[in-house]
Every structure is written in C-alpha cells, then in structure tokens.
C-alpha cells in the first residue's frame, strides 16, 4: 500500500509540473500572456499602366485590357505617349522597335525591351498578277510612304539581299501618305505599292482589284539570317522592372496568353479591339491574320530584334539612337 501511495504522489508532482510549464509557455516573463507575432501585410496589388498605339502594336493586348491589373492608354502617335513613359506616368509602352532603341540610348539604359509584339506588317500590292518574287520588282515603279524611316530601310535591304540595286534596278516613288500610293496604282503611274496592314485591308475594301503580291516579313524570313522584320515592341522602364519583378513576370505570362487568344479567336478579338477603339472591328477581323501579332520574349527576342536593329543601324545609325543597345536592353534574355 505504501508503494502505491508513493507512485500516486510522484504522478501528482509530474502533473503539477506539466501544468506549470504550460502556464509558463502562455505567459511572458512578467506573467502576462504573450501576443502572437503580427503577420506581414500582403503587398498591395500593382496596376501596370500601359501605353499603346492604335493599330497592330496594341491589338495583341485586347484581352489584357479586361483585367483589373492593367490600365491601357491608347494614342494615335508615339509622340503622345513617349513623354509620359519617360516621366514615369506609364510603365509599359508599345512602340516601333527602333524607338525603343532610341529611348534606351537617350535615357542611358533606363528603357528596356520586354517583348517583340508585332513582326513586319509591310506588303507589296499591285493591280494585276505579275509580281511573285522580289526579283519581279526589277524595272517596276514602287509607290511608297515613309522615306527616311523603317519602311525605306526594310525595302532597300530586301531589294539588295535579292540582288537588286534599290537606286538603279527599281524606281521608288516616295509619297507623303499611304492613300497617295493607292491612288498612284489606280492611275497607272506605279506598278506596285508598299503598304502596311491594316491599311492594305482598308484599301482593298475600296479597290477590290488590289492584290497582295509579297509579304515582306516572309521575304525577310526566307533570308534565314537569324533576324526578323519587326514592327513593334513593348518597352518597359528599368526602375519599374526592378521595383516590381513579380508583377512583370505575371504580365509576361498574361501578355503571351492574350496574344495567343487574339490569334486563335479573330472574331471575338476583333469585337474587343473595336470596343477598345484600337481599330474598327470589321477591319480588324479581316486584317488580323496578316498583322503578324506575336509575343516573343527572352533570348529569341534578342536574337531576332538585334539583327533587325543592326540592319537599321547600318542604313542610318540615328534611326536606332546612334548606337546599338547592349545585352541589358533585352529583358529576360
């Protein structure tokens, strides 16, 4: 009996010790209950402010515009958006490829390229059925707009790569606007015209005899030199990319998904494009298959864009800002 009393006493002592330890765990050294550590507040959601030009460079963003995380501002020319971008009022700017390079040089590397969003949109059209290769342009008069800018550099480069002297083997009749090129075709003063999409589609609705003879993007690809003919890119401010890396990674995925949706659903995408005021829906639906809307990122972006910028630099260094951008220009490459 004495043994059992000793065992019970030992158990009572151990029980009281455990209760005491539990009380100590629940209290601070002063005897007051401890307050559990506060949880870190969730980071505030980031709204990415995007500026884009009405036309192909904005069309791939049609699905992004419906998401809460993105705020889209549209304009008719880059001059309307570039100051706000440089000042920090926009985070992303969709502009001609060479302008992104110019901004990189002007800001000493504070502007980066996030993605190529539009390949070439230039086409050779004719009234007839005589042009089926670049070689067929020999002896022709080509009406074109954009002298001293990327359309001229691209055309001259392709002519030269196909064995034609742009100054001797063809006549390029420079006009001030695309409508004049179509008028020259109609009047018979030009054999062909250099026109961009979606203007080609618009022109064909007014002049059904116009035939797309050559896609200059395909002609560039046929050279198989590792580069590509590029119209537009999405540029990003370096400071924004460094401050909000997670938001940028989400944007990259959302942008790629939006482009895939636009290309796979032209009718729905065209309706959305029309609602946003990017382009008239009926024109957008017809033009979409020919606007070469893409979302090329990383190393592939650097490979294709650097070759294109090299071509522009060789033609006129100031067209890319006087110097080719460095490797750091290509975000994620």
BELCORJO-V302611 format. One record per pair of residues at least 24 apart in sequence whose ideal C-beta (glycine too) atoms are under 6 Angstrom apart, sorted by sequence separation. I is the first residue (numbers start at 0). J is the second residue. D is the distance in Angstrom with one decimal. If there is no record, write none. Layout:
i:I j:J d:D
i:I j:J d:D
This chain:
i:46 j:70 d:5.5
i:137 j:163 d:5.9
i:146 j:173 d:4.2
i:133 j:161 d:3.8
i:141 j:169 d:6.0
i:143 j:171 d:5.7
i:301 j:329 d:3.9
i:300 j:329 d:5.9
i:50 j:80 d:4.0
i:139 j:169 d:5.7
i:140 j:170 d:4.4
i:141 j:171 d:5.2
i:142 j:172 d:4.9
i:144 j:174 d:4.9
i:137 j:168 d:5.1
i:301 j:332 d:4.1
i:140 j:172 d:5.6
i:142 j:174 d:5.8
i:144 j:176 d:5.5
i:136 j:169 d:5.4
i:144 j:177 d:5.2
i:50 j:84 d:6.0
i:258 j:292 d:5.9
i:297 j:331 d:4.8
i:298 j:332 d:5.1
i:296 j:331 d:5.9
i:297 j:332 d:5.4
i:57 j:93 d:6.0
i:258 j:294 d:4.1
i:56 j:93 d:4.4
i:142 j:180 d:4.0
i:50 j:89 d:4.4
i:154 j:193 d:5.9
i:255 j:294 d:4.5
i:254 j:294 d:5.4
i:48 j:89 d:5.0
i:142 j:183 d:4.1
i:48 j:90 d:4.9
i:49 j:91 d:4.3
i:50 j:92 d:4.8
i:51 j:93 d:3.9
i:47 j:90 d:5.3
i:142 j:189 d:3.8
i:140 j:189 d:4.9
i:140 j:190 d:5.1
i:141 j:191 d:4.9
i:142 j:192 d:4.5
i:143 j:193 d:3.8
i:139 j:190 d:4.0
i:97 j:149 d:5.9
i:139 j:191 d:5.5
i:141 j:193 d:5.9
i:59 j:116 d:5.4
i:126 j:184 d:5.4
i:56 j:116 d:5.9
i:56 j:117 d:5.2
i:130 j:191 d:6.0
i:157 j:218 d:5.4
i:55 j:117 d:4.8
i:160 j:222 d:5.6
i:55 j:120 d:5.5
i:125 j:191 d:4.7
i:123 j:191 d:5.3
i:124 j:192 d:5.3
i:124 j:194 d:5.6
i:122 j:194 d:5.8
i:121 j:195 d:5.5
i:120 j:195 d:4.6
i:153 j:228 d:5.9
i:216 j:291 d:5.5
i:229 j:304 d:5.8
i:120 j:196 d:4.5
i:227 j:303 d:4.0
i:122 j:199 d:5.4
i:225 j:302 d:5.8
i:226 j:303 d:5.7
i:229 j:307 d:4.7
i:226 j:306 d:2.3
i:201 j:282 d:6.0
i:225 j:306 d:5.6
i:226 j:307 d:5.2
i:126 j:208 d:5.0
i:130 j:212 d:3.9
i:200 j:282 d:5.5
i:124 j:209 d:5.1
i:125 j:210 d:5.8
i:133 j:218 d:5.9
i:197 j:282 d:5.4
i:200 j:285 d:4.8
i:200 j:286 d:4.2
i:124 j:211 d:5.5
i:125 j:212 d:5.0
i:122 j:211 d:5.2
i:123 j:212 d:4.8
i:197 j:286 d:3.6
i:123 j:213 d:4.0
i:196 j:286 d:5.0
i:122 j:214 d:5.8
i:196 j:289 d:4.9
i:121 j:215 d:4.4
i:196 j:290 d:5.0
i:119 j:215 d:5.3
i:119 j:216 d:3.4
i:118 j:216 d:5.1
i:118 j:227 d:5.9
i:119 j:228 d:3.5
i:120 j:230 d:5.1
i:118 j:229 d:5.9
i:119 j:230 d:5.9
i:117 j:230 d:4.2
i:115 j:229 d:5.6
i:117 j:231 d:3.9
i:116 j:231 d:5.2
i:115 j:232 d:5.3
i:116 j:233 d:5.3
i:114 j:233 d:4.8
i:112 j:232 d:5.2
i:113 j:233 d:4.6
i:112 j:234 d:5.9
i:113 j:235 d:4.4
i:110 j:234 d:5.4
i:111 j:235 d:5.3
i:111 j:237 d:5.5
i:109 j:237 d:4.9
i:96 j:229 d:4.5
i:99 j:232 d:5.0
i:99 j:234 d:4.3
i:95 j:231 d:5.9
i:96 j:232 d:4.9
i:93 j:231 d:5.9
i:93 j:233 d:5.1
i:91 j:233 d:5.6
i:92 j:234 d:4.8
i:91 j:235 d:5.4
i:90 j:239 d:4.5
i:156 j:310 d:5.3
i:152 j:311 d:5.4
i:152 j:314 d:4.3
i:120 j:290 d:5.8
i:118 j:291 d:3.7
i:56 j:231 d:3.5
i:117 j:292 d:5.9
i:118 j:293 d:5.8
i:114 j:294 d:5.3
i:115 j:295 d:4.1
i:114 j:296 d:4.8
i:115 j:300 d:5.3
i:115 j:304 d:5.8
i:63 j:253 d:5.9
i:63 j:257 d:4.7
i:62 j:257 d:3.8
i:60 j:257 d:5.9
i:45 j:243 d:5.1
i:62 j:260 d:4.9
i:59 j:258 d:4.2
i:61 j:261 d:5.4
i:45 j:246 d:4.1
i:59 j:261 d:5.5
i:47 j:250 d:5.6
i:61 j:268 d:5.3
i:100 j:308 d:5.5
i:61 j:271 d:4.4
i:61 j:272 d:5.1
i:64 j:275 d:5.6
i:58 j:272 d:5.6
i:97 j:311 d:5.5
i:104 j:320 d:3.2
i:112 j:328 d:5.6
i:104 j:321 d:5.9
i:111 j:328 d:5.8
i:112 j:329 d:5.6
i:113 j:330 d:5.0
i:104 j:322 d:5.7
i:58 j:277 d:5.9
i:100 j:319 d:4.1
i:101 j:320 d:3.8
i:111 j:330 d:4.6
i:57 j:277 d:4.8
i:100 j:320 d:5.3
i:97 j:318 d:5.3
i:103 j:324 d:4.6
i:97 j:319 d:5.3
i:53 j:277 d:5.3
i:100 j:324 d:5.2
i:103 j:328 d:5.2
i:59 j:292 d:4.4
i:58 j:292 d:5.6
i:55 j:290 d:4.3
